[in-house]
Amino acid sequence: MAKSTKTGKARSKKGAQDEGRITTEAKGNVFLIGIDRPSKLNGFTSAMLDQLAEAYTEFEDRGRYRCAVLFAHGDHFTAGLDLPHVAHRFEAGHGLFPPGLIDPVDIRPPRRTKPVVTAVRGYCFTLGIELMLANDIVVAGEETVFSQLEVGRGIMPSCGASMRMVERGGWGNAMKYLLTGDRFDAIEAHRMNFVTEIVPTGKDVSRAMEIARTISKQAPLAVQATRATSLTWLEHGHDAAAAVLDPEQLRLSKTWDAAEGVRSFVERRSPRFRGK
């Protein structure tokens, strides 16, 4: 059963529904993180922002989890921030997420080291786009509608869209949607490299789970090192990434999992990796 990462004093049923929650569930080595406020189009409240960071931190800290899936309960991924609930966080002049926990938009430390697959559907607005672009693989339902509409609310994207939309889609594509707030569909999102795959309506979570299970069968340390090297290249350039290739490969070659990879090849069986 899914569980809530909700903390604090008990609330009334109506109060809890108004505030929303983030659910978590373990399925083998895959950790599911669910956005759960469907009555409000999964709009994020302050409590949900805190719980999302707590969920990402739990995923990062527990060795048994090798890949996560971020998804939504209900028909919509998220309509974005519920501004009356979170405006005070902008006014405080710091990030939306609590310090000291893993940053779900992967901008401020501490940052995660494990892969996350995102399943989006319905409305995927503002923070929804920023969350999916911060993650590693995105599966979109064919009916998904996207919008980065902060300029129409008197604010700007603060969780990475102004950087990652340019990185993925190029300057003109990014400016078209960042500066107009116009909506775009899954086909356009795929064209701009915002989403990895488009699937039929209702198949987004199952396809994301399929990908996550495949990742979770690989050697965990090798998966993390591969992701880290790619991120080093993206953020720091060719020379920085090239400098870590040989040291990282040497480190991995001395692990139990590397030896298991050779054994399983010789014995013609599936490997049983331990993450050590």
C-alpha positions in Angstrom: 0.0 0.0 0.0 1.1 3.5 -0.7 2.0 5.6 2.4 2.1 9.3 2.9 5.2 11.1 3.9 3.0 13.7 5.6 4.4 14.9 8.9 3.1 17.1 11.7 -0.1 17.0 13.7 -3.1 15.0 12.6 -5.5 17.0 10.3 -9.1 16.6 9.5 -10.0 14.6 6.4 -11.1 17.8 4.6 -8.0 19.7 5.7 -5.7 16.9 4.5 -7.5 16.9 1.1 -7.2 20.6 0.8 -3.5 20.5 1.6 -2.7 17.5 -0.5 0.0 15.0 0.1 2.9 13.0 -1.5 2.6 9.2 -1.4 5.4 6.7 -1.5 5.4 3.0 -2.2 8.2 0.4 -2.7 7.9 -2.1 -5.5 11.0 -4.2 -5.3 14.0 -2.0 -6.0 11.7 0.7 -7.5 10.5 3.6 -5.3 7.2 5.2 -6.4 6.5 8.9 -5.5 3.0 10.0 -6.1 1.5 13.6 -6.3 -1.9 13.3 -4.6 -4.3 16.3 -4.7 -6.5 15.4 -7.7 -9.4 17.5 -6.5 -7.2 20.6 -7.1 -5.5 19.3 -10.3 -2.6 18.3 -8.1 -1.6 21.9 -7.5 1.3 22.0 -5.0 0.9 23.4 -1.5 3.7 24.1 1.0 3.1 20.8 2.7 3.4 18.9 -0.6 6.7 20.7 -1.5 8.1 19.6 1.9 6.9 16.1 1.5 8.3 15.8 -2.0 11.7 16.7 -0.8 11.3 14.2 2.1 10.4 11.5 -0.4 13.3 12.2 -2.7 15.6 12.1 0.4 14.2 8.7 1.4 14.8 7.4 -2.1 18.4 8.7 -2.1 19.3 7.4 1.4 17.9 3.9 1.2 20.3 1.5 -0.6 17.5 -0.9 -1.6 16.0 1.6 -4.0 17.8 1.7 -7.4 15.3 3.8 -9.4 12.3 6.0 -8.7 9.1 6.8 -10.6 7.5 10.2 -10.1 3.8 10.0 -11.1 0.4 11.6 -10.4 -2.8 10.3 -8.8 -5.8 11.3 -10.9 -6.0 12.7 -14.4 -3.4 15.4 -14.2 0.3 15.4 -13.4 0.0 18.9 -11.8 -1.4 22.3 -12.6 1.7 23.7 -10.9 2.0 25.7 -7.7 -1.1 26.7 -5.8 0.1 30.3 -5.4 -2.0 31.3 -2.4 -0.4 28.4 -0.5 3.2 29.0 -1.5 3.6 32.8 -2.3 5.2 33.3 1.1 8.1 31.1 0.0 8.9 33.4 -2.9 8.7 36.4 -0.5 11.2 34.8 1.8 13.7 34.9 -1.0 14.9 31.3 -0.9 14.0 28.1 -2.8 10.7 26.4 -2.7 12.1 23.3 -1.0 13.4 23.0 2.5 17.2 23.1 2.9 19.1 20.0 4.0 16.9 17.6 2.0 17.4 16.4 -1.6 16.3 19.0 -4.0 13.6 17.6 -6.3 14.4 20.0 -9.1 18.1 19.2 -8.8 19.4 22.7 -8.6 20.5 23.3 -5.0 22.5 20.9 -2.9 22.1 18.2 -1.7 21.5 16.6 -5.1 20.5 13.1 -5.8 22.7 10.4 -7.4 20.1 7.9 -8.5 17.9 7.9 -11.6 14.2 9.0 -11.7 11.7 8.2 -14.4 8.7 10.6 -14.7 5.2 9.7 -15.9 3.1 12.8 -17.0 -0.5 13.1 -18.1 -3.2 15.7 -18.4 -2.1 19.1 -17.2 1.7 19.4 -16.8 2.2 23.1 -15.9 5.1 25.2 -14.5 6.6 23.1 -11.6 5.4 19.9 -13.4 7.7 20.8 -16.4 10.5 21.7 -14.1 10.3 18.4 -12.1 10.2 16.3 -15.3 13.2 18.2 -16.8 15.1 17.7 -13.6 14.6 14.0 -13.8 16.2 11.5 -16.2 13.6 10.0 -18.5 10.0 11.3 -19.2 7.1 9.2 -20.4 4.1 11.4 -21.5 0.6 10.4 -22.1 -0.5 11.4 -25.6 -3.1 13.9 -24.3 -0.7 15.7 -22.0 -0.8 19.5 -22.2 2.2 21.6 -21.1 2.6 25.3 -20.1 5.3 27.4 -18.4 3.0 30.3 -17.6 4.8 32.2 -14.7 5.2 35.4 -16.7 1.4 35.7 -16.7 1.4 35.6 -12.9 4.0 38.3 -12.4 6.8 35.9 -11.5 9.5 33.8 -13.4 10.3 30.1 -13.4 12.5 29.4 -10.3 13.0 25.7 -10.5 15.1 25.3 -13.6 12.8 25.8 -16.7 14.6 28.9 -17.8 17.8 26.9 -18.0 16.7 23.4 -19.0 14.2 24.4 -21.7 17.0 26.2 -23.5 19.4 23.3 -23.0 16.9 20.7 -24.4 15.0 22.7 -27.0 17.3 25.6 -28.0 16.9 29.3 -27.5 14.0 30.0 -29.9 11.9 27.1 -28.8 12.4 27.9 -25.2 11.7 31.6 -25.5 8.5 30.9 -27.5 7.0 29.1 -24.5 8.8 30.8 -21.6 7.9 34.3 -22.7 4.3 33.7 -23.9 3.1 31.1 -21.5 1.4 29.3 -24.4 0.3 25.8 -24.1 1.9 23.0 -26.2 1.1 19.3 -26.7 3.1 16.1 -26.2 4.2 16.0 -29.8 5.7 19.4 -29.5 7.3 18.5 -26.1 8.9 15.4 -27.8 10.1 17.5 -30.7 11.9 19.8 -28.2 13.4 16.8 -26.3 11.4 17.6 -23.2 9.9 14.1 -23.1 11.5 10.8 -24.0 8.4 8.8 -25.1 4.7 9.4 -25.9 2.3 6.6 -25.0 -1.4 6.1 -25.2 -3.6 7.7 -22.6 -3.4 5.7 -19.3 -0.2 3.9 -20.1 2.3 6.5 -18.8 2.8 5.0 -15.3 3.0 1.4 -16.5 5.6 2.3 -19.2 7.6 4.4 -16.6 7.6 1.4 -14.3 8.8 -0.9 -17.1 11.8 1.4 -17.7 12.5 1.8 -14.0 12.5 -2.0 -13.5 14.9 -2.4 -16.3 17.2 0.2 -14.8 16.9 -1.4 -11.3 18.2 -4.7 -12.7 21.5 -3.1 -13.7 24.5 -2.7 -11.4 23.6 0.2 -9.2 27.1 1.7 -8.7 27.6 1.5 -12.5 24.3 3.2 -13.2 25.1 6.0 -10.7 28.6 6.5 -12.1 27.3 6.6 -15.7 24.7 9.2 -14.8 27.3 11.2 -12.8 29.7 11.3 -15.7 27.1 12.4 -18.1 26.0 15.2 -15.7 29.7 16.2 -15.3 30.0 16.6 -19.1 26.7 18.5 -19.3 27.5 20.9 -16.5 31.3 21.3 -16.6 32.3 20.3 -20.1 34.4 17.8 -22.0 37.7 18.1 -20.1 36.0 17.6 -16.7 34.1 14.6 -17.8 37.1 13.0 -19.5 39.2 13.5 -16.4 36.9 11.2 -14.3 36.5 8.4 -16.9 39.5 6.3 -16.0 39.4 6.8 -12.2 35.7 5.9 -12.1 36.2 2.8 -14.3 39.1 1.7 -12.1 36.9 2.1 -9.0 34.0 0.2 -10.5 36.3 -2.6 -11.7 37.2 -3.4 -8.1 33.6 -3.8 -7.0 31.7 -7.0 -6.2 29.2 -6.2 -8.9 31.9 -6.0 -11.6 33.1 -9.5 -10.6 29.5 -10.7 -10.6 29.1 -9.2 -14.1 32.0 -11.4 -15.4 30.8 -14.5 -13.5 27.2 -14.2 -14.9 28.6 -13.8 -18.4 30.8 -16.9 -18.1 28.0 -18.9 -16.5 25.4 -17.6 -19.0 22.9 -16.4 -16.4 21.4 -13.1 -15.3 23.6 -11.2 -12.9 22.5 -10.6 -9.2 24.0 -7.3 -8.4 24.3 -6.1 -4.8 25.4 -2.5 -5.2 28.8 -3.1 -3.6 
